[in-house]
């Protein structure tokens, strides 16, 4: 008969054993993330008093998240969005820059496209027959110290007044409501468009079931996306939101924060104007992977 002592059945002993199994993880950052994650996961299960049946439901939900993802949809990103995790990670990463006056980041989202059309400052990003009130956007790209950034690449994209991006809507021409601009010597750029509309997030997967279970609405407030690339600076992905949208203060993905909520000002001729300052943090220029060709 073995004289080996069986380990304790206490939660503390189990946690200690699981953490010990992580001790030889070679990558130090992965080791740190796993250790913190294991501690919080065990504490969560104990605090919520998770039952075996509930654990099975939760694991099935995670499997469904993977099964609902594909080349045109990433349900995992949507889950991180509707739980506020994606916004939390972005804001935390940019905390020091925001304290120094940097522009708040916001989700890139799933609708940024590669090879958006290059346009001259002042040009329209919408076709002449795109319906909706006219919107003129002016902006300036600056470093945190207020230095204008000439030659910065500014990409913008938005939904139509029907709440659809062009790749979702067969009635819109390809690359409608999209553009790529280069700032002038004073860091300025400008373009004309139409006032965007809000739209619902996809609800045809497990995230939709979760939102329904929480009895939450599915709407994002109207917004314009910006992605700014300037040498010697971290890439800035952000959005500016229509503060007059009915869901401006309860965005389903919690992205409408701080100075990103803006009033689109009437121009006195039936249209609107929006002026933005994009203040960028110095650092490594790492352009994210574009989700759509």
Kinemage of the C-alpha trace (Angstrom):
@kinemage 1
@onewidth
@group {chain A} dominant
@subgroup {mainchain}
@vectorlist {calphas} color= white
{ca unk a 1} P 0.000 0.000 0.000
{ca unk a 2} L 1.376 3.382 -0.970
{ca unk a 3} L 2.193 5.817 1.803
{ca unk a 4} L 1.521 8.742 -0.522
{ca unk a 5} L -0.817 11.252 1.084
{ca unk a 6} L -3.805 12.226 -1.035
{ca unk a 7} L -4.075 15.975 -1.627
{ca unk a 8} L -6.627 17.936 0.306
{ca unk a 9} L -10.075 18.398 -1.201
{ca unk a 10} L -10.171 22.062 -0.160
{ca unk a 11} L -10.527 24.802 -2.824
{ca unk a 12} L -7.278 26.318 -1.567
{ca unk a 13} L -5.351 23.090 -2.138
{ca unk a 14} L -6.834 22.646 -5.593
{ca unk a 15} L -5.922 26.215 -6.558
{ca unk a 16} L -2.389 25.686 -5.279
{ca unk a 17} L -2.023 22.537 -7.384
{ca unk a 18} L -3.320 24.213 -10.535
{ca unk a 19} L -1.006 27.195 -10.056
{ca unk a 20} L 1.915 24.794 -9.496
{ca unk a 21} L 1.144 23.181 -12.861
{ca unk a 22} L 1.728 26.574 -14.465
{ca unk a 23} L 5.147 27.047 -12.862
{ca unk a 24} L 7.162 25.855 -15.867
{ca unk a 25} L 5.402 27.977 -18.497
{ca unk a 26} L 8.315 29.342 -20.518
{ca unk a 27} L 6.815 32.604 -21.775
{ca unk a 28} L 6.829 34.967 -18.763
{ca unk a 29} L 3.884 37.065 -19.974
{ca unk a 30} L 1.785 33.973 -20.718
{ca unk a 31} L 2.704 32.573 -17.307
{ca unk a 32} L 1.576 35.799 -15.626
{ca unk a 33} L -1.709 35.958 -17.560
{ca unk a 34} L -2.510 32.299 -16.837
{ca unk a 35} L -1.757 32.661 -13.126
{ca unk a 36} L -3.980 35.718 -12.752
{ca unk a 37} L -6.690 34.129 -14.903
{ca unk a 38} L -6.664 30.887 -12.897
{ca unk a 39} L -6.950 32.757 -9.607
{ca unk a 40} L -9.885 34.857 -10.810
{ca unk a 41} L -11.603 31.920 -12.496
{ca unk a 42} L -11.515 29.814 -9.348
{ca unk a 43} L -12.678 32.757 -7.239
{ca unk a 44} L -15.522 33.416 -9.700
{ca unk a 45} L -16.707 29.801 -9.588
{ca unk a 46} L -16.725 29.846 -5.779
{ca unk a 47} L -18.415 33.250 -5.429
{ca unk a 48} L -21.135 32.367 -7.962
{ca unk a 49} L -21.440 28.821 -6.525
{ca unk a 50} L -21.380 27.407 -10.056
{ca unk a 51} L -23.032 23.986 -10.384
{ca unk a 52} L -21.826 21.250 -12.775
{ca unk a 53} L -24.936 21.806 -14.926
{ca unk a 54} L -24.228 25.545 -15.116
{ca unk a 55} L -20.604 24.885 -16.044
{ca unk a 56} L -21.818 22.672 -18.895
{ca unk a 57} L -24.129 25.442 -20.157
{ca unk a 58} L -21.278 27.956 -20.014
{ca unk a 59} L -18.886 25.697 -21.907
{ca unk a 60} L -21.537 24.988 -24.542
{ca unk a 61} L -21.958 28.758 -24.935
{ca unk a 62} L -18.227 29.188 -25.581
{ca unk a 63} L -18.320 26.386 -28.150
{ca unk a 64} L -21.264 28.113 -29.845
{ca unk a 65} L -19.258 31.372 -29.967
{ca unk a 66} L -16.565 29.569 -31.956
{ca unk a 67} L -19.054 27.810 -34.218
{ca unk a 68} L -20.764 31.131 -35.023
{ca unk a 69} L -17.475 32.705 -36.143
{ca unk a 70} L -16.147 32.598 -39.680
{ca unk a 71} L -14.554 34.658 -42.479
{ca unk a 72} L -17.341 37.272 -42.365
{ca unk a 73} L -18.139 37.290 -38.638
{ca unk a 74} L -16.168 37.020 -35.386
{ca unk a 75} L -18.621 36.225 -32.597
{ca unk a 76} L -15.800 36.282 -30.023
{ca unk a 77} L -15.077 39.945 -30.791
{ca unk a 78} L -18.785 40.690 -30.484
{ca unk a 79} L -18.874 38.984 -27.072
{ca unk a 80} L -15.929 41.070 -25.847
{ca unk a 81} L -17.736 44.158 -27.159
{ca unk a 82} L -21.147 43.613 -25.530
{ca unk a 83} L -19.534 42.737 -22.183
{ca unk a 84} L -17.505 45.955 -22.237
{ca unk a 85} L -14.227 44.010 -22.177
{ca unk a 86} L -12.904 45.376 -25.468
{ca unk a 87} L -13.593 48.976 -24.466
{ca unk a 88} L -12.021 48.388 -21.026
{ca unk a 89} L -8.811 46.981 -22.546
{ca unk a 90} L -8.515 49.859 -25.023
{ca unk a 91} L -9.125 52.579 -22.451
{ca unk a 92} L -6.737 50.996 -19.966
{ca unk a 93} L -4.018 50.706 -22.615
{ca unk a 94} L -4.445 54.398 -23.497
{ca unk a 95} L -4.793 55.661 -19.914
{ca unk a 96} L -1.514 57.591 -19.753
{ca unk a 97} L -2.056 59.107 -23.191
{ca unk a 98} L -5.578 60.230 -22.253
{ca unk a 99} L -4.276 61.801 -19.045
{ca unk a 100} L -1.898 63.814 -21.260
{ca unk a 101} L -4.753 64.968 -23.495
{ca unk a 102} L -4.767 62.133 -26.027
{ca unk a 103} L -7.929 61.224 -27.902
{ca unk a 104} L -9.915 58.362 -26.402
{ca unk a 105} L -9.693 55.165 -28.476
{ca unk a 106} L -12.729 53.223 -29.652
{ca unk a 107} L -13.328 49.900 -31.315
{ca unk a 108} L -12.142 49.438 -34.888
{ca unk a 109} L -15.131 47.177 -35.413
{ca unk a 110} L -15.658 44.615 -38.163
{ca unk a 111} L -16.285 46.983 -41.103
{ca unk a 112} L -12.909 48.623 -41.796
{ca unk a 113} L -11.795 47.668 -45.303
{ca unk a 114} L -8.374 47.397 -46.893
{ca unk a 115} L -7.594 49.683 -49.832
{ca unk a 116} L -10.194 52.300 -49.030
{ca unk a 117} L -10.199 54.931 -51.813
{ca unk a 118} L -7.600 57.680 -51.591
{ca unk a 119} L -9.285 61.077 -51.746
{ca unk a 120} L -8.145 64.691 -51.728
{ca unk a 121} L -8.987 66.891 -48.772
{ca unk a 122} L -12.433 68.412 -49.146
{ca unk a 123} L -13.769 65.647 -51.400
{ca unk a 124} L -16.960 63.688 -50.758
{ca unk a 125} L -16.832 60.132 -49.455
{ca unk a 126} L -20.512 59.637 -50.359
{ca unk a 127} L -21.925 59.357 -53.854
{ca unk a 128} L -24.174 62.178 -55.060
{ca unk a 129} L -27.272 59.994 -54.756
{ca unk a 130} L -26.586 58.853 -51.192
{ca unk a 131} L -29.611 60.104 -49.221
{ca unk a 132} L -29.387 62.031 -45.966
{ca unk a 133} L -28.453 65.462 -44.604
{ca unk a 134} L -25.048 66.767 -45.715
{ca unk a 135} L -22.211 66.491 -43.188
{ca unk a 136} L -18.919 68.375 -43.516
{ca unk a 137} L -16.069 67.070 -41.372
{ca unk a 138} L -12.906 69.029 -40.613
{ca unk a 139} L -10.108 67.700 -38.482
{ca unk a 140} L -6.533 68.049 -37.337
{ca unk a 141} L -4.016 65.393 -36.330
{ca unk a 142} L -1.682 66.379 -33.488
{ca unk a 143} L 0.925 64.827 -31.251
{ca unk a 144} L 0.305 64.941 -27.503
{ca unk a 145} L 2.452 68.083 -27.220
{ca unk a 146} L 0.256 69.876 -29.770
{ca unk a 147} L 2.603 69.523 -32.745
{ca unk a 148} L 0.632 69.203 -36.007
{ca unk a 149} L 1.403 65.938 -37.799
{ca unk a 150} L 1.811 66.478 -41.532
{ca unk a 151} L 1.507 63.522 -43.881
{ca unk a 152} L -0.552 61.433 -41.461
{ca unk a 153} L -2.884 58.873 -43.013
{ca unk a 154} L -6.495 59.307 -41.903
{ca unk a 155} L -8.990 56.604 -42.817
{ca unk a 156} L -12.705 57.062 -42.221
{ca unk a 157} L -15.767 54.899 -42.772
{ca unk a 158} L -19.382 55.056 -41.673
{ca unk a 159} L -22.828 53.537 -42.038
{ca unk a 160} L -25.403 55.113 -44.319
{ca unk a 161} L -28.521 56.911 -43.038
{ca unk a 162} L -30.166 53.458 -43.278
{ca unk a 163} L -27.666 52.130 -40.739
{ca unk a 164} L -25.799 49.891 -43.205
{ca unk a 165} L -22.179 49.818 -44.369
{ca unk a 166} L -21.704 49.516 -48.122
{ca unk a 167} L -20.529 45.907 -47.939
{ca unk a 168} L -23.829 45.031 -46.210
{ca unk a 169} L -26.026 46.880 -48.685
{ca unk a 170} L -26.283 45.893 -52.357
{ca unk a 171} L -27.905 49.236 -53.200
{ca unk a 172} L -24.725 51.158 -52.308
{ca unk a 173} L -21.763 51.438 -54.685
{ca unk a 174} L -18.586 49.659 -53.652
{ca unk a 175} L -16.520 51.673 -51.145
{ca unk a 176} L -19.279 54.253 -50.625
{ca unk a 177} L -18.904 56.275 -47.402
{ca unk a 178} L -15.231 55.390 -47.096
{ca unk a 179} L -12.057 57.352 -47.688
{ca unk a 180} L -8.349 57.698 -47.024
{ca unk a 181} L -6.839 61.161 -46.614
{ca unk a 182} L -3.399 62.632 -45.991
{ca unk a 183} L -2.999 65.597 -43.657
{ca unk a 184} L -1.486 68.849 -44.906
{ca unk a 185} L 1.452 70.728 -43.376
{ca unk a 186} L -0.721 71.849 -40.460
{ca unk a 187} L -2.075 68.354 -39.844
{ca unk a 188} L -5.465 69.264 -41.308
{ca unk a 189} L -7.869 67.129 -43.327
{ca unk a 190} L -11.484 67.519 -44.425
{ca unk a 191} L -14.241 65.745 -46.313
{ca unk a 192} L -17.941 65.819 -47.019
{ca unk a 193} L -20.415 63.034 -46.352
{ca unk a 194} L -23.940 62.483 -45.070
{ca unk a 195} L -25.072 62.241 -41.479
{ca unk a 196} L -24.827 58.584 -40.366
{ca unk a 197} L -27.457 56.575 -38.511
{ca unk a 198} L -27.225 54.107 -35.651
{ca unk a 199} L -27.642 50.393 -36.209
{ca unk a 200} L -28.052 47.101 -34.307
{ca unk a 201} L -25.221 44.663 -33.671
{ca unk a 202} L -25.711 41.171 -35.179
{ca unk a 203} L -28.135 39.059 -33.138
{ca unk a 204} L -28.191 35.851 -35.195
{ca unk a 205} L -25.734 34.035 -32.908
{ca unk a 206} L -25.190 33.246 -29.223
{ca unk a 207} L -24.409 36.904 -28.441
{ca unk a 208} L -27.911 37.766 -29.613
{ca unk a 209} L -29.311 35.145 -27.264
{ca unk a 210} L -27.283 36.638 -24.410
{ca unk a 211} L -28.537 40.166 -25.119
{ca unk a 212} L -32.109 38.845 -25.173
{ca unk a 213} L -31.586 37.039 -21.866
{ca unk a 214} L -30.307 40.300 -20.370
{ca unk a 215} L -33.273 42.174 -21.888
{ca unk a 216} L -30.887 44.674 -23.461
{ca unk a 217} L -31.331 46.681 -26.644
{ca unk a 218} L -28.975 45.953 -29.530
{ca unk a 219} L -28.274 49.456 -30.859
{ca unk a 220} L -25.101 51.392 -31.507
{ca unk a 221} L -25.455 55.194 -31.697
{ca unk a 222} L -24.635 56.914 -34.995
{ca unk a 223} L -20.883 57.411 -35.429
{ca unk a 224} L -17.962 57.905 -37.778
{ca unk a 225} L -14.869 55.704 -37.594
{ca unk a 226} L -11.332 57.074 -37.812
{ca unk a 227} L -8.039 55.244 -38.025
{ca unk a 228} L -4.927 57.437 -37.995
{ca unk a 229} L -1.394 56.338 -38.886
{ca unk a 230} L 1.552 58.689 -38.344
{ca unk a 231} L 5.250 57.749 -38.186
{ca unk a 232} L 6.635 57.696 -34.645
{ca unk a 233} L 3.170 57.428 -33.103
{ca unk a 234} L 0.902 54.625 -31.998
{ca unk a 235} L -1.955 53.973 -34.397
{ca unk a 236} L -5.160 55.634 -33.175
{ca unk a 237} L -8.477 53.920 -33.840
{ca unk a 238} L -11.473 55.850 -32.590
{ca unk a 239} L -15.057 56.885 -33.305
{ca unk a 240} L -17.023 60.102 -32.898
{ca unk a 241} L -20.637 59.687 -31.855
{ca unk a 242} L -23.744 61.744 -32.515
{ca unk a 243} L -24.679 63.022 -29.041
{ca unk a 244} L -28.258 63.546 -30.226
{ca unk a 245} L -28.757 59.895 -31.132
{ca unk a 246} L -31.316 58.187 -28.840
{ca unk a 247} L -28.702 55.608 -27.830
{ca unk a 248} L -25.780 58.010 -27.413
{ca unk a 249} L -25.566 57.302 -23.692
{ca unk a 250} L -26.289 53.564 -23.711
{ca unk a 251} L -24.186 52.177 -26.563
{ca unk a 252} L -24.602 48.391 -26.564
{ca unk a 253} L -20.800 47.978 -26.757
{ca unk a 254} L -20.038 50.817 -24.283
{ca unk a 255} L -17.819 52.692 -26.736
{ca unk a 256} L -19.384 56.166 -26.607
{ca unk a 257} L -17.250 57.761 -23.897
{ca unk a 258} L -15.675 61.089 -22.966
{ca unk a 259} L -15.045 63.622 -25.704
{ca unk a 260} L -16.086 61.128 -28.392
{ca unk a 261} L -19.699 62.211 -27.871
{ca unk a 262} L -20.199 65.244 -30.068
{ca unk a 263} L -23.079 67.399 -31.300
{ca unk a 264} L -23.239 67.633 -35.076
{ca unk a 265} L -23.707 71.381 -35.491
{ca unk a 266} L -26.286 72.748 -38.012
{ca unk a 267} L -24.609 74.710 -40.810
{ca unk a 268} L -27.637 76.946 -41.447
{ca unk a 269} L -28.236 75.413 -44.863
{ca unk a 270} L -29.868 72.101 -43.937
{ca unk a 271} L -26.607 70.296 -43.295
{ca unk a 272} L -24.294 69.707 -40.366
{ca unk a 273} L -20.638 70.145 -39.438
{ca unk a 274} L -18.267 68.235 -37.213
{ca unk a 275} L -14.771 69.363 -36.224
{ca unk a 276} L -12.432 66.865 -34.562
{ca unk a 277} L -8.971 66.880 -33.026
{ca unk a 278} L -7.075 63.596 -33.138
{ca unk a 279} L -4.273 63.677 -30.570
{ca unk a 280} L -1.833 60.798 -30.936
{ca unk a 281} L 0.534 59.117 -28.499
{ca unk a 282} L 4.202 58.778 -29.517
{ca unk a 283} L 5.346 55.189 -29.831
{ca unk a 284} L 5.673 52.246 -32.176
{ca unk a 285} L 3.512 52.466 -35.303
{ca unk a 286} L 1.797 49.082 -35.444
{ca unk a 287} L -1.056 48.949 -37.966
{ca unk a 288} L -3.733 46.393 -36.997
{ca unk a 289} L -4.921 43.643 -39.307
{ca unk a 290} L -7.781 44.779 -41.525
{ca unk a 291} L -10.861 42.526 -41.158
{ca unk a 292} L -12.285 42.986 -44.685
{ca unk a 293} L -10.456 42.939 -48.046
